[in-house]
Amino acid sequence: MSVNPALQPVLEAMAPLAGLDWENTPPAALRAMMDNPMAAGEPLEMARVEDVMLQLPGRSIPARLYVPKGGGAHSPLTLFFHGGGWVIGTLDTHDSTCRELADGSGSAVLSVGYRLAPEAAYPAPLDDCHDALLWAAANGAALGVDASRLAVAGDSAGGNLAAAVAIKVRDVGGPALRHQLLIYPVTEADFANASYTA
């Protein structure tokens, strides 16, 4: 199977990590190696990019708002939860992803810097993402977006969190979501299936 040429630079950047002992490398060391932006080239220009602190019950967590060109008070809002195995990943590692999502969808994107394991054990990341959604639904006007049209998105572990948040808001009665975008989400723990092996 041939590799999409657009992915070749990503594969080359990750090649030195092929022999890494993921299970026995301390989280701080993994973060030092991995928590860097992977964008190639200049970042996509947005109408507005703003770092905000979400004041959640008993804690505050960082987030970053991306409003695409032509966006504003009429823009829907997508909350994005980054991947990284619930252990690594930051607002910066997924900056280009959030810019591309905002630019391609026309939705404003609020990237959520949820607490990470092992320092913050489950259900802390899920609680952060769920509470961030509740915060966003109540603060759309302050963000300058239309929080009556909400979506969740995430990649890998973030895709798992997006799916879990969607299930949770369904079960507790809102806020209603218009969409969920799951990018190679962790939804199965079977590492022996054919697609995972391939």
ChimeraX attribute file (.defattr): number of C-alpha atoms within 10 A of each C-alpha:
attribute: neighborCount
match mode: 1-to-1
recipient: residues
	/A:1	3
	/A:2	4
	/A:3	8
	/A:4	7
	/A:5	8
	/A:6	8
	/A:7	9
	/A:8	11
	/A:9	13
	/A:10	13
	/A:11	11
	/A:12	10
	/A:13	10
	/A:14	12
	/A:15	10
	/A:16	9
	/A:17	12
	/A:18	8
	/A:19	7
	/A:20	10
	/A:21	10
	/A:22	11
	/A:23	7
	/A:24	8
	/A:25	10
	/A:26	10
	/A:27	17
	/A:28	11
	/A:29	10
	/A:30	17
	/A:31	15
	/A:32	10
	/A:33	11
	/A:34	17
	/A:35	17
	/A:36	15
	/A:37	15
	/A:38	17
	/A:39	16
	/A:40	9
	/A:41	7
	/A:42	7
	/A:43	12
	/A:44	15
	/A:45	14
	/A:46	17
	/A:47	13
	/A:48	13
	/A:49	16
	/A:50	11
	/A:51	13
	/A:52	16
	/A:53	13
	/A:54	20
	/A:55	13
	/A:56	14
	/A:57	9
	/A:58	5
	/A:59	9
	/A:60	16
	/A:61	16
	/A:62	17
	/A:63	22
	/A:64	22
	/A:65	23
	/A:66	27
	/A:67	30
	/A:68	25
	/A:69	15
	/A:70	11
	/A:71	20
	/A:72	18
	/A:73	16
	/A:74	15
	/A:75	23
	/A:76	22
	/A:77	31
	/A:78	32
	/A:79	28
	/A:80	33
	/A:81	32
	/A:82	31
	/A:83	24
	/A:84	18
	/A:85	15
	/A:86	21
	/A:87	19
	/A:88	21
	/A:89	24
	/A:90	25
	/A:91	23
	/A:92	18
	/A:93	19
	/A:94	23
	/A:95	21
	/A:96	19
	/A:97	21
	/A:98	29
	/A:99	22
	/A:100	19
	/A:101	19
	/A:102	24
	/A:103	22
	/A:104	10
	/A:105	14
	/A:106	19
	/A:107	26
	/A:108	35
	/A:109	31
	/A:110	29
	/A:111	29
	/A:112	25
	/A:113	24
	/A:114	26
	/A:115	24
	/A:116	19
	/A:117	16
	/A:118	10
	/A:119	10
	/A:120	13
	/A:121	13
	/A:122	13
	/A:123	10
	/A:124	15
	/A:125	20
	/A:126	21
	/A:127	16
	/A:128	23
	/A:129	26
	/A:130	21
	/A:131	17
	/A:132	25
	/A:133	28
	/A:134	15
	/A:135	16
	/A:136	24
	/A:137	19
	/A:138	14
	/A:139	15
	/A:140	19
	/A:141	12
	/A:142	9
	/A:143	19
	/A:144	16
	/A:145	22
	/A:146	20
	/A:147	25
	/A:148	18
	/A:149	19
	/A:150	24
	/A:151	22
	/A:152	26
	/A:153	28
	/A:154	27
	/A:155	23
	/A:156	20
	/A:157	24
	/A:158	30
	/A:159	25
	/A:160	26
	/A:161	30
	/A:162	29
	/A:163	20
	/A:164	16
	/A:165	23
	/A:166	22
	/A:167	12
	/A:168	15
	/A:169	16
	/A:170	13
	/A:171	9
	/A:172	8
	/A:173	8
	/A:174	14
	/A:175	19
	/A:176	14
	/A:177	18
	/A:178	13
	/A:179	13
	/A:180	19
	/A:181	17
	/A:182	22
	/A:183	16
	/A:184	14
	/A:185	19
	/A:186	17
	/A:187	14
	/A:188	8
	/A:189	7
	/A:190	8
	/A:191	9
	/A:192	9
	/A:193	10
	/A:194	8
	/A:195	7
	/A:196	8
	/A:197	7
	/A:198	6
